[in-house]
């Protein structure tokens, strides 16, 4: 789950080069930065957003599973069928202004 940036106080900022490189997107894209206000209790975030990595089984994938192919072959077929990764889903939410780059980095790259 990603924290949802507060729409009342979030400020637009340019995504820095280092973060853009890690996330596989363009530097300089406008993203939101949490500020904090009375609407969010000073936190800069209100609510949560779900991200996931799900793909629908199709005939090609069924055949590959039955053939016991490698994970990389299965992933390639799933990507051809339209699957997006959790990282891509999170980056989309960030670019759409629903969450922040710091939140994406925290969720995707913090060890548990």
C-alpha positions as CSV (number, residue, x, y, z in Angstrom):
1,X,0.0,0.0,0.0
2,X,1.2,3.5,-0.9
3,X,0.1,6.5,1.2
4,X,-2.0,8.9,-0.8
5,X,-0.7,12.4,-0.9
6,X,-3.0,15.1,0.5
7,X,-4.7,17.0,-2.3
8,X,-5.2,20.1,-0.1
9,X,-1.5,20.8,0.5
10,X,0.7,18.9,-1.9
11,X,3.1,21.0,-3.9
12,X,4.4,20.1,-7.4
13,X,8.2,19.5,-7.6
14,X,10.5,18.2,-10.3
15,X,11.6,14.6,-9.9
16,X,15.3,14.5,-9.3
17,X,17.7,12.6,-11.6
18,X,18.8,10.0,-9.1
19,X,15.2,9.0,-8.1
20,X,14.1,9.0,-11.8
21,X,17.0,6.6,-12.7
22,X,16.1,4.2,-9.9
23,X,12.4,4.3,-10.8
24,X,13.1,4.0,-14.6
25,X,11.3,7.2,-15.6
26,X,12.3,10.7,-16.8
27,X,13.9,13.3,-14.6
28,X,12.2,16.6,-14.5
29,X,8.6,15.2,-14.5
30,X,6.3,17.0,-12.1
31,X,5.4,15.0,-9.1
32,X,3.8,15.9,-5.8
33,X,5.6,16.7,-2.5
34,X,3.8,16.4,0.8
35,X,3.6,19.6,2.9
36,X,1.1,19.1,5.7
37,X,-2.0,21.0,6.6
38,X,-5.1,20.9,8.8
39,X,-6.8,18.6,6.3
40,X,-4.2,15.9,6.7
41,X,-3.2,16.6,10.3
42,X,0.2,17.9,9.2
43,X,1.3,14.6,7.7
44,X,1.0,15.4,4.0
45,X,-0.9,12.1,3.3
46,X,-4.5,11.0,3.6
47,X,-5.6,7.4,2.8
48,X,-3.9,4.6,1.0
49,X,-3.6,3.4,-2.6
50,X,-3.2,-0.3,-3.6
51,X,-0.6,-1.4,-6.1
52,X,-0.3,-4.9,-7.4
53,X,1.2,-7.1,-10.0
54,X,-1.5,-9.2,-11.5
55,X,-2.0,-10.8,-14.9
56,X,-4.9,-12.7,-16.4
57,X,-4.1,-16.2,-17.6
58,X,-4.4,-16.6,-21.4
59,X,-3.8,-19.6,-23.6
60,X,-0.1,-18.8,-24.2
61,X,0.5,-18.6,-20.5
62,X,-1.4,-21.8,-19.7
63,X,0.8,-23.6,-22.3
64,X,4.0,-22.2,-20.9
65,X,3.0,-23.2,-17.3
66,X,2.2,-26.7,-18.5
67,X,5.6,-26.9,-20.2
68,X,7.3,-25.8,-16.9
69,X,9.3,-23.0,-18.6
70,X,11.6,-20.7,-16.7
71,X,10.3,-17.7,-14.7
72,X,11.9,-15.3,-17.1
73,X,10.1,-16.9,-20.1
74,X,6.8,-16.8,-18.2
75,X,7.3,-13.1,-17.2
76,X,8.1,-12.2,-20.8
77,X,4.9,-13.8,-22.0
78,X,2.9,-12.1,-19.2
79,X,4.4,-8.7,-20.2
80,X,3.4,-9.4,-23.9
81,X,-0.2,-10.0,-22.6
82,X,-0.2,-6.6,-20.9
83,X,0.9,-7.3,-17.3
84,X,2.5,-4.3,-15.6
85,X,4.9,-4.7,-12.6
86,X,4.3,-3.4,-9.2
87,X,7.1,-0.9,-9.7
88,X,5.4,0.4,-12.9
89,X,2.0,0.6,-11.1
90,X,3.6,2.7,-8.3
91,X,5.4,5.0,-10.8
92,X,2.1,5.5,-12.7
93,X,0.4,6.5,-9.4
94,X,3.3,8.9,-8.7
95,X,3.2,10.5,-12.2
96,X,-0.6,10.9,-11.9
97,X,0.0,12.9,-8.7
98,X,-1.7,10.3,-6.4
99,X,1.4,9.6,-4.3
100,X,5.0,10.9,-3.9
101,X,8.4,9.7,-5.1
102,X,9.5,9.3,-1.5
103,X,6.5,7.1,-0.8
104,X,7.2,4.9,-3.9
105,X,10.9,4.6,-2.9
106,X,9.9,3.7,0.7
107,X,7.4,1.0,-0.3
108,X,9.4,-0.5,-3.1
109,X,13.0,-0.4,-1.7
110,X,12.7,-0.5,2.1
111,X,13.8,-3.9,3.5
112,X,11.3,-5.4,5.9
